[in-house]
Structure formats: C-alpha cells, structure tokens
Amino acid sequence: MKEGYKQYCQRNAEKTKSNIRYQPSPRNKIDNKNAQGEEAVTDDLTTLDRKALLQQRYADNPYHAQQSTRKSNAEIVAAEKKKQSVAEQVMLDHLCRIKTHSTLTENMLSHKVQFDCRIISRNGRDACRELVGFFFIHDQSLTIYEYRQFGKNRTNVLPFIKKSTYSHQCGRRKGKQYQLGDFYIGANLTFLSSDHLRLPESIKENTLLILRITNIDQVASDDLRTDSVQQEDDTTRQEANDRLVFKAIQDKLKEQLHKRGVRILTAMGKYFQQLDKERNGLLDKADFKQALKVFHLEMSEKDFESSWLILNENGNGRVDYGEFRRAIIGEMNEYRKSFVRKAIPQRKKSNYLFWIR
C-alpha cells in the first residue's frame, strides 16, 4: 500500500509540473497564434523576407524599442555636443588666434551656415573622417574643421580647410565662387589638393578633393536665403537639365535592375576595378560601353552620348567610374547612408564604404 501511494503521489506531481510548464499565458497564446500564421506564410518567403520578419520581431519587442530610443537620444546629444565644440573652436580661431587686418567681430561671424560633410574617396580611412564646415555670409568665405575623438572622453578639433573664398573646380560652375545656394544636402564641394599643404598624403594623391554635404543647419540657411536674393542664371538651368537627363536614364534602367540590382552593383564595381589598370579610377568610353554590354544593361546610343557629354566635362575622354555608376544607376540619399555608416562596425567600414560612396 505504501509503495502504491508513493507512485500515485509521484504521478500527480509530474502532471502538475507538466501543466504549469506548458500552460500558455494569454500573451503566449496570441504569440503562438501569430507564430502559426507566420509559419504558414513564411513557407513561400525568401531568405531576405525571413530576415525582415526577424528584424520586425526584434523591433516590436518593448525592451529593444526602449534601448533603441535611449541610444538614439544619446546619439542626438553627442551630435549636438560635437557641433557646439566645433563652433566654439572656430570662433576662438578667428577671433583670437588669427591676426587679420579686417574688423572681424563675433556678430559678423555669427551670420553663418553650419554643415556636415564627408570625403568622397576610395580610401576608407579618409571616407570616415568627420568634417564640419561653415559658410560665412559677410565675405562669402568658408572653412572646414575635422572632429576627432580618441576613446570615450578625449576629443580634438583641427582645421582641415583654412578660411578663405573658394571656387568650384569642376562641373558647370567651374571657376565660379561658392555662394549660399551651393550649400544643400547632397551637394559636392570641390577643392584643389595642391592648395592645401596640410592635407593627409592619401588625399593629396588626387588632384581634386571632393566633399559631399551630408547635413546642414536648414533653419539658418532658410533665414539667410530670405535676406539674400539669388537670381536664376543659365548655369542653374543647365544643371537642372543635366539632372533631368540622368533621371530619365535611371528610370529606364530601374526595371532592368529591379530583380538583380545588388548583384549588378557589386559585380560592376569589381569589373571596373579590373579594367582600371592605372588605379586612378578613370576609364574611357569604350570601357563603359563594354561594361553595359557585359551586364546586359540596355541604353540607347542617344542616352549614352548625352550622359557622356555631361560627365566628360574636361574633354579628355576619361571619366571616373564611380561618377558614371552614380549618374546612370543612382545612389542612396545621404540620410540613408548615415544609417549604413552607423550600422557597420568601424573595422569593416574601410572595405564597405567604397560600395556606398
């Protein structure tokens, strides 16, 4: 009898444990239903779709959402702190350290537009440099500083482009002085590397230093634009026509790239690197035509010649293949690129930034 009662108690205890272990809570029931529904749907999903679902589940988790919000707030605070430290350093340099015959006052220097920019370069180290620029209205001059961070607490702000008036070095506006209308997100600023002796050697290897504006103080820019009226000229209309030409070509190629866009971008980049025997990033017209043929990208002769006339502005018969690819295929906007740079670990940026430049 004792042995039978002992076995009976053990069976009851095991049943109780199993009920507690497998009894679903109301939230688990909902999650199970959702999981069953998703399993029925994911049978026909691709690998990328499954990854997207996993990311969505991760983002929907309240804990992860709170962590993401806190991280985003911390990044905003850090960015504002960086801008403030750079602005203070600029004011100190031009009010105290630089001896000048002009009557520079704090009030005159305060009428400025602050912007962030990055170097368009195949060198990953240079592409990761954090640059902050200022365009001053009173004399149409600009300066650019580099923000460096060493560890968690130590930072340094150093001049990168000295304060002076500069002109466009390529494009439709070549030779024309920079004005307020030239500063907007996505705009390129070009400088002659030989004019700036303090630039790193990796940058001075190229004739042109090209900077891309990634962010700008839009409030200050709009306020200053209302005060200074700039009339539309022939150059502005020509640039607008150039954009329309490239937009029409990109629209025609969009359908061809829809199903194999990523593969074409990566493979085309490697193909261009193989053709670039001189390692200067320049290829001729025959190379580009051959690349379009190899990757089965159909473009009419008229569209190709129109794009070539715009890109081959100096008439030397050679064009940077990065510019050519961005012109006919397009590129991510700077807002999306900023998230890509944040998502990639620092040690991998050097290899990956070439593909998003």
JOVENTA-V921964 format. One record per residue. N is the residue number from 1. RES is the residue in one small letter. PSI is psi in whole degrees, 0 to 359 (NA if undefined). Layout:
<<N & RES & PSI> <N & RES & PSI>>
This chain:
<<1 & m & 317> <2 & k & 316> <3 & e & 318> <4 & g & 319> <5 & y & 323> <6 & k & 317> <7 & q & 322> <8 & y & 317> <9 & c & 322> <10 & q & 319> <11 & r & 318> <12 & n & 319> <13 & a & 320> <14 & e & 321> <15 & k & 318> <16 & t & 317> <17 & k & 317> <18 & s & 323> <19 & n & 319> <20 & i & 321> <21 & r & 320> <22 & y & 359> <23 & q & 116> <24 & p & 143> <25 & s & 166> <26 & p & 321> <27 & r & 322> <28 & n & 324> <29 & k & 317> <30 & i & 315> <31 & d & 322> <32 & n & 319> <33 & k & 316> <34 & n & 320> <35 & a & 320> <36 & q & 320> <37 & g & 321> <38 & e & 324> <39 & e & 324> <40 & a & 328> <41 & v & 322> <42 & t & 357> <43 & d & 326> <44 & d & 9> <45 & l & 154> <46 & t & 175> <47 & t & 319> <48 & l & 323> <49 & d & 320> <50 & r & 321> <51 & k & 320> <52 & a & 320> <53 & l & 318> <54 & l & 319> <55 & q & 323> <56 & q & 317> <57 & r & 321> <58 & y & 318> <59 & a & 330> <60 & d & 344> <61 & n & 125> <62 & p & 320> <63 & y & 315> <64 & h & 324> <65 & a & 318> <66 & q & 318> <67 & q & 318> <68 & s & 321> <69 & t & 316> <70 & r & 319> <71 & k & 319> <72 & s & 318> <73 & n & 320> <74 & a & 322> <75 & e & 322> <76 & i & 317> <77 & v & 317> <78 & a & 320> <79 & a & 318> <80 & e & 321> <81 & k & 320> <82 & k & 314> <83 & k & 320> <84 & q & 318> <85 & s & 321> <86 & v & 317> <87 & a & 319> <88 & e & 319> <89 & q & 321> <90 & v & 315> <91 & m & 319> <92 & l & 316> <93 & d & 320> <94 & h & 350> <95 & l & 335> <96 & c & 314> <97 & r & 326> <98 & i & 123> <99 & k & 124> <100 & t & 151> <101 & h & 345> <102 & s & 156> <103 & t & 75> <104 & l & 126> <105 & t & 163> <106 & e & 326> <107 & n & 320> <108 & m & 319> <109 & l & 340> <110 & s & 341> <111 & h & 84> <112 & k & 165> <113 & v & 124> <114 & q & 139> <115 & f & 154> <116 & d & 148> <117 & c & 166> <118 & r & 160> <119 & i & 130> <120 & i & 105> <121 & s & 153> <122 & r & 353> <123 & n & 114> <124 & g & 326> <125 & r & 317> <126 & d & 324> <127 & a & 338> <128 & c & 358> <129 & r & 137> <130 & e & 111> <131 & l & 140> <132 & v & 127> <133 & g & 165> <134 & f & 131> <135 & f & 121> <136 & f & 131> <137 & i & 325> <138 & h & 330> <139 & d & 11> <140 & q & 33> <141 & s & 166> <142 & l & 158> <143 & t & 153> <144 & i & 134> <145 & y & 153> <146 & e & 130> <147 & y & 121> <148 & r & 140> <149 & q & 127> <150 & f & 108> <151 & g & 209> <152 & k & 327> <153 & n & 337> <154 & r & 128> <155 & t & 162> <156 & n & 144> <157 & v & 119> <158 & l & 145> <159 & p & 136> <160 & f & 314> <161 & i & 119> <162 & k & 156> <163 & k & 122> <164 & s & 176> <165 & t & 135> <166 & y & 163> <167 & s & 159> <168 & h & 140> <169 & q & 357> <170 & c & 170> <171 & g & 188> <172 & r & 333> <173 & r & 18> <174 & k & 128> <175 & g & 348> <176 & k & 142> <177 & q & 146> <178 & y & 137> <179 & q & 175> <180 & l & 323> <181 & g & 347> <182 & d & 356> <183 & f & 107> <184 & y & 163> <185 & i & 127> <186 & g & 351> <187 & a & 151> <188 & n & 137> <189 & l & 128> <190 & t & 139> <191 & f & 154> <192 & l & 124> <193 & s & 328> <194 & s & 341> <195 & d & 352> <196 & h & 94> <197 & l & 340> <198 & r & 2> <199 & l & 152> <200 & p & 152> <201 & e & 325> <202 & s & 332> <203 & i & 323> <204 & k & 350> <205 & e & 334> <206 & n & 145> <207 & t & 319> <208 & l & 140> <209 & l & 118> <210 & i & 123> <211 & l & 138> <212 & r & 125> <213 & i & 122> <214 & t & 337> <215 & n & 154> <216 & i & 152> <217 & d & 91> <218 & q & 326> <219 & v & 312> <220 & a & 321> <221 & s & 316> <222 & d & 321> <223 & d & 319> <224 & l & 331> <225 & r & 326> <226 & t & 330> <227 & d & 325> <228 & s & 117> <229 & v & 123> <230 & q & 126> <231 & q & 148> <232 & e & 132> <233 & d & 183> <234 & d & 325> <235 & t & 318> <236 & t & 318> <237 & r & 322> <238 & q & 319> <239 & e & 321> <240 & a & 320> <241 & n & 322> <242 & d & 317> <243 & r & 322> <244 & l & 322> <245 & v & 312> <246 & f & 325> <247 & k & 320> <248 & a & 320> <249 & i & 316> <250 & q & 322> <251 & d & 322> <252 & k & 326> <253 & l & 349> <254 & k & 316> <255 & e & 323> <256 & q & 331> <257 & l & 354> <258 & h & 316> <259 & k & 345> <260 & r & 31> <261 & g & 312> <262 & v & 317> <263 & r & 321> <264 & i & 317> <265 & l & 311> <266 & t & 316> <267 & a & 321> <268 & m & 322> <269 & g & 316> <270 & k & 322> <271 & y & 317> <272 & f & 321> <273 & q & 323> <274 & q & 323> <275 & l & 336> <276 & d & 82> <277 & k & 328> <278 & e & 352> <279 & r & 37> <280 & n & 2> <281 & g & 8> <282 & l & 137> <283 & l & 160> <284 & d & 180> <285 & k & 320> <286 & a & 324> <287 & d & 317> <288 & f & 320> <289 & k & 321> <290 & q & 322> <291 & a & 317> <292 & l & 322> <293 & k & 319> <294 & v & 320> <295 & f & 13> <296 & h & 43> <297 & l & 111> <298 & e & 122> <299 & m & 132> <300 & s & 157> <301 & e & 325> <302 & k & 315> <303 & d & 320> <304 & f & 315> <305 & e & 323> <306 & s & 315> <307 & s & 324> <308 & w & 320> <309 & l & 325> <310 & i & 316> <311 & l & 323> <312 & n & 64> <313 & e & 328> <314 & n & 354> <315 & g & 19> <316 & n & 359> <317 & g & 11> <318 & r & 143> <319 & v & 144> <320 & d & 127> <321 & y & 340> <322 & g & 318> <323 & e & 319> <324 & f & 316> <325 & r & 319> <326 & r & 327> <327 & a & 316> <328 & i & 337> <329 & i & 328> <330 & g & 179> <331 & e & 165> <332 & m & 148> <333 & n & 165> <334 & e & 333> <335 & y & 315> <336 & r & 322> <337 & k & 327> <338 & s & 323> <339 & f & 324> <340 & v & 317> <341 & r & 326> <342 & k & 326> <343 & a & 334> <344 & i & 130> <345 & p & 152> <346 & q & 322> <347 & r & 342> <348 & k & 352> <349 & k & 324> <350 & s & 322> <351 & n & 331> <352 & y & 330> <353 & l & 338> <354 & f & 325> <355 & w & 342> <356 & i & 2> <357 & r & NA>>
